[in-house]
């Protein structure tokens, strides 16, 4: 891990937009880490959806600017996650990135996929916006995305 002073120097060299994105991401990651443990996925996602409502989506005419802003936000959210005192997983990071993009009117999809390796069930989350896959590198290619809304096991009929 880099020395604390070097991290702060790098932070202050960021643009104002980048600093705001890092601080928002750090706060949202901590809240999401806690919120998922206390409220569960469905309830916490509902809170995120409610709190990310914007008056109007970003203009399609600003497509390239939105894509660039989305890439910057994704980088800043990943940087914030690396320097938190708690370790976050792909679901927490993806949910926060999705929320940050939605708040700025950038259309994004939170994707969750699964696979079975040997006798283990594995899941992975990532964000898809403007044809960009964030939070997964190439990892998402090995998971089959769920189609439709995610429901808890308690609400499914057998």
N, C-alpha and C positions, 0 to 999 in steps of 0.2 A: 504494500500500500504506500502511496506517495505521502510524503510529509505534509502535515496540515497546512503549513504556510504556502507550499507550492499549490495546493488545491485552492486556497483563497486567492492567490495571485491569478490563477487561471480563471476563476470565477469573475474577478473584477475586469479581466480583459474581454469578457463577453459583451455583446451588445446589450442594450436595455431590454429588448425583446427576448433575448436568450436568457438573461438573468431572471426575468419574470417567469419564463417557462420553467426554468430549473426550480425556482422556489415554489411555484404552483405544483409542479410534479412531485417534489419532495413532500409537501404537505398532503397532497392527495394520496400518495403512496402510503404514508403513515396511517392516514384515516382509513384507506381501503384495507390495509393489512388488518387493522382492528375491526373495521366494519364487517368484513367477510367472516371473521371469527365469531362476532357477536350476533349478527343479523342473518348471515347466510348469503349465498349468491343471489337468489331471486330478489330478496328485499334490498340488498345493497345495490344491485343493478338498477332497481326501480328508483332508488334515491339518486343514483348517478344520472339516470335519464331525466328525472324531474329537475335536477339542479343544472343540467346542461342545456335546457331549453333556451333557444335563441329566437329573437323576433323573426329573423329571416335567414335562410341559408346563404352562404357566401355566393357571390355572383359567379356564374359559369364563365363569364368573360374574363374573370381573374384566375382562370384555371391554372396557369403556370405559377402565378404568385401563390395561390393556395397550396399547390403541390410543394413548392419550395418551403413555405411556412410549415407545412406538415412534416417535411423531412427534418427541418430544424427542431420542431417540437419533439419529434421522435428521438433525435440525438440527445436533446436536453433531458428528456424523461429517462433515457437509458443511463445518462451520466448521473442523474440524481439517484437512481436506484443503486448504482455502484457504490455510492458514498453514504448510504443510510446505515444507521446502527442496526437495523433489522434486515434480514435477507428476505427479499420478495421473490415470489414465483412468477411464472409466465402469465397466469391468470390475473394476478394483482397488477403487474406491469401493463398488460394489454388493456385491462379495464380502465386504468388511469389514462393511458394514451388515447383510447377511444373517447373518454370524457373530455380530455383537453382539446382534441380536435373538434368534437361536437360543440363545445363552448364557443369555438371560434367560427362556427358555421361551415366547417370542412366536413363534408359527408364521409363517414367512415363506417365500416362494419366490424364488429367484434366477432371473431370466428373462433370456434372451439371444435377441435377434432380429436379423434381417438384411434387407437390401434391396439392390437394384441400381439405381444412379443412373448414367445414361449407360453407360459401360463399367466402372464401378467397383463393386466389392462392398463394402458397408459393414455393420458390425455395431454393436450397442448392447446394453448390459446395464442392468438395473434390478431393483428389489426390489418385490415385491407382498406386503403384509401387511394383513390386516383390511380389504381393499378399498381400501387406500391404495397408490398407486404412488409409490415414493420413488426419488430419484436420476435422474429422467428428465423432470420437468415434463411437457410435452405431447409431448416428443420421441419417446417410445416408440410413439406412435400411428402413426408412419411406418415402423415395422419389424414384420415378420412374426415372431412368436416361434417358436423351435424347440419342437417337441413332443417329449417324451421326453428321455432322457439325451444329453448331448453327448459325442461320441466323437472321437478324433483321427483325422486322415486316415490314419495308419499302420495303424489297426485296422480300417478299412473294406475290404471285399472289392470288387473291381471286376468 
